[in-house]
C-alpha cells in the first residue's frame, strides 16, 4: 500500500465532515463524489445548488443525494453567522453590512461551519487564492492556543526509484511565512515535527534545519539565524531529533552527513526539512516534484485551531482527495 493510500485508509476509519467551498468546480465536485463513495470523509459542499447541478451535468458527474449542499444565500445560519463574524471583527472596523456580505462567500460561510462545530475542516484553493484561505482561517478559527504563527508544510512522497530511502518527507515552510526570523523558524520546526507524528504515528521525525552552511562551514548572518533557530527549537522540544545548520546533501545523504556532521543524529537521515525562507522552500519542493517525480500534497497549514487547508489552482481530482484525507486526519487529532 502506498503512503497516500495508507493516509486515505486512516482517514476512512473515522470519516470527518470536510467543507469544500468550491462546489462549482468540476474537479472539486468529482472529488466530493469520490470521497463519499470511498468513505474517506463526509464532503460538505458550499455553493448554489443550481450551479452544482449545472456543473455536474456538464461534466457527467452523478452526485449522490446524500452529499450536502449549503447555499449561503438561503441558509438559515447565514444571519447568525454574520452576527458572530461582526462580533469578531467589529473592532477592526467591519460593519454589519460587510459581515453579511462576507458570509455570503462560500469560503467564509464554510469556515464558519467549522468554527461552529458543524463541520471539521475546510479544503479550498482550486480557484481561490492562498491569501484568501489564510485570511479565512486566521479570522474565523484562529491559531492554536499558545501559538500566533500559521505556517505550512508539503508532504513529499518520493518515487520507488529514488536513491533516498527515508520514506515520506515534510518540507516547510513552502507557502506562508516569507522571511521567518529565528523564533518563527523554530516554531515552524516544532509544528512540522508535530505534523509528521500526526500523519505517521510510531515514526519519529528527524528535523534538519537547512542552510548553505554545515556546522560553521560558512559565516553569514543568514546561517547564524538557522543556528539560533535550532537552539530555540531544542528548548521548545527537548526530545526532538533536530540539527542544524545543515546543507541539503548533509541532511539527506548518509555518507555526506557522516563527513560533514559526524556527531549528528539527524545528518544523512532527515525526514523533515525546514527551509530558511519561503523562497527556498517553494523552489525546493517544486524542483523535487518536477525533477524527481515526487508526489507533493499541500500546502497543508499548521498552527490553526481547526484545519483549513489550501490547494494549488492547478490541482487534480486526486490532489483534492489527498488534501481532504490529510485535513480529516488533522481533525481527528484536534
Long-range contacts (C-beta under 8 A, 24 or more apart in sequence): 2-157, 3-157, 3-167, 3-168, 4-157, 4-295, 4-297, 4-322, 4-325, 7-199, 7-322, 7-325, 7-326, 7-329, 8-38, 8-40, 8-321, 8-322, 8-325, 10-325, 10-329, 11-40, 11-41, 11-324, 11-325, 11-326, 11-328, 11-329, 11-332, 12-38, 12-39, 12-40, 12-41, 14-328, 14-332, 15-39, 15-40, 15-41, 15-42, 15-328, 16-41, 16-42, 16-120, 16-121, 16-327, 16-328, 16-331, 16-332, 17-41, 17-42, 17-44, 17-118, 17-119, 17-120, 17-121, 18-42, 18-43, 18-44, 18-119, 18-120, 18-121, 18-122, 18-123, 18-324, 18-327, 18-328, 18-331, 19-44, 19-45, 19-46, 19-110, 19-111, 19-113, 19-114, 19-119, 19-121, 19-122, 19-123, 19-124, 20-44, 20-45, 20-46, 20-110, 20-122, 20-123, 20-124, 20-320, 20-324, 21-46, 21-47, 21-106, 21-107, 21-109, 21-110, 21-122, 21-124, 21-128, 22-47, 22-106, 22-124, 22-125, 22-126, 22-127, 22-128, 23-47, 23-48, 23-51, 23-52, 23-55, 23-69, 23-106, 24-48, 24-51, 24-52, 24-54, 24-55, 25-55, 25-126, 25-127, 26-55, 26-58, 26-59, 26-61, 27-126, 27-315, 27-316, 27-317, 27-320, 28-126, 28-320, 29-55, 29-56, 29-59, 29-61, 29-63, 30-59, 30-61, 30-317, 31-317, 31-320, 31-321, 31-324, 32-63, 32-67, 33-61, 33-62, 33-63, 33-64, 33-67, 34-317, 34-321, 35-321, 35-324, 36-64, 36-66, 36-67, 37-64, 38-321, 40-321, 40-324, 40-325, 40-328, 41-324, 41-325, 41-327, 41-328, 43-67, 43-68, 43-324, 44-68, 44-70, 44-110, 44-113, 44-119, 45-69, 45-70, 46-70, 46-71, 46-72, 46-106, 46-107, 46-109, 46-110, 46-113, 47-71, 47-106, 48-73, 70-109, 70-110, 70-113, 72-103, 72-104, 72-105, 72-106, 72-109, 73-104, 75-109, 77-109, 77-112, 77-113, 77-116, 77-118, 78-103, 78-104, 78-109, 81-109, 81-112, 81-116, 84-112, 84-115, 85-112, 85-139, 85-140, 88-139, 88-140, 89-139, 107-132, 107-133, 107-136, 108-136, 108-140, 111-136, 111-137, 111-140, 111-141, 111-308, 112-140, 114-140, 114-141, 114-306, 114-307, 114-308, 115-140, 115-141, 115-306, 120-306, 120-307, 120-328, 120-331, 120-334, 121-306, 121-307, 121-308, 121-309, 121-327, 121-328, 121-330, 121-331, 122-307, 122-308, 122-309, 122-327, 123-309, 123-311, 123-320, 123-323, 123-324, 123-327, 124-308, 124-309, 124-310, 124-311, 125-309, 125-310, 125-311, 125-312, 125-313, 125-315, 126-311, 126-313, 126-315, 126-320, 127-313, 130-175, 130-299, 130-310, 133-301, 133-308, 133-309, 133-310, 134-176, 134-301, 134-310, 136-308, 137-301, 137-304, 137-308, 138-304, 141-304, 141-305, 141-306, 141-308, 142-304, 142-305, 143-303, 143-304, 143-305, 144-303, 144-304, 144-305, 145-305, 147-187, 147-191, 147-303, 149-177, 149-184, 149-187, 149-188, 149-191, 149-303, 150-176, 150-301, 150-302, 150-303, 150-304, 151-176, 151-177, 151-180, 151-184, 151-187, 151-188, 151-191, 151-192, 151-301, 151-302, 151-303, 152-176, 152-298, 152-299, 152-300, 152-301, 152-302, 152-310, 153-192, 153-195, 153-298, 153-299, 153-300, 153-302, 154-281, 154-285, 154-296, 154-297, 154-298, 154-299, 154-300, 155-199, 155-295, 155-296, 155-297, 155-298, 155-300, 155-326, 156-285, 156-288, 156-289, 156-294, 156-295, 156-296, 157-294, 157-295, 157-296, 157-297, 158-288, 158-292, 158-293, 158-294, 159-292, 159-293, 159-294, 161-293, 162-292, 162-294, 164-252, 166-252, 166-269, 166-270, 166-271, 167-200, 167-203, 167-271, 168-199, 168-200, 168-271, 169-270, 169-271, 169-272, 169-273, 170-195, 170-196, 170-199, 170-205, 170-271, 170-272, 170-273, 171-273, 171-275, 171-281, 171-284, 171-285, 171-288, 172-272, 172-273, 172-274, 172-275, 172-281, 172-302, 173-274, 173-275, 173-278, 173-281, 174-275, 174-278, 174-281, 174-282, 174-284, 174-285, 174-298, 174-299, 175-278, 175-281, 175-282, 175-298, 175-299, 175-310, 176-278, 176-299, 176-301, 177-278, 178-277, 178-278, 178-279, 179-277, 179-278, 180-229, 180-276, 180-277, 180-278, 181-225, 182-225, 182-226, 182-228, 182-229, 182-232, 183-229, 183-232, 185-209, 185-225, 185-226, 185-229, 185-232, 185-233, 185-274, 185-276, 186-229, 186-230, 186-232, 186-233, 186-236, 187-236, 187-303, 188-274, 189-229, 189-230, 189-233, 189-240, 189-242, 189-272, 189-274, 190-233, 190-236, 190-237, 190-240, 191-302, 191-303, 192-272, 192-274, 192-302, 193-237, 193-240, 193-242, 193-272, 194-302, 195-300, 195-302, 196-271, 196-272, 198-329, 198-330, 198-333, 199-326, 199-329, 203-271, 204-241, 205-240, 205-241, 205-271, 205-272, 206-241, 206-242, 206-265, 206-266, 206-269, 206-270, 206-271, 206-272, 207-233, 207-240, 207-241, 207-242, 207-243, 207-266, 207-270, 207-272, 207-274, 208-242, 208-243, 208-244, 208-246, 208-251, 208-252, 208-266, 208-267, 208-270, 208-272, 208-273, 208-274, 209-233, 209-242, 209-243, 209-244, 209-245, 209-246, 209-274, 209-276, 210-244, 210-245, 210-246, 210-247, 210-248, 210-251, 210-273, 210-274, 210-275, 210-276, 210-280, 211-244, 211-245, 211-246, 211-247, 211-276, 212-247, 213-245, 213-247, 214-245, 214-246, 214-247, 214-250, 214-260, 214-261, 215-245, 215-246, 215-260, 215-261, 217-247, 217-260, 222-276, 225-276, 226-276, 229-274, 241-265, 241-266, 242-266, 243-267, 244-274, 246-270, 248-273, 248-284, 297-322, 297-323, 297-326, 298-323, 300-326, 300-327, 300-330, 305-334, 306-331, 306-334, 307-331, 307-334
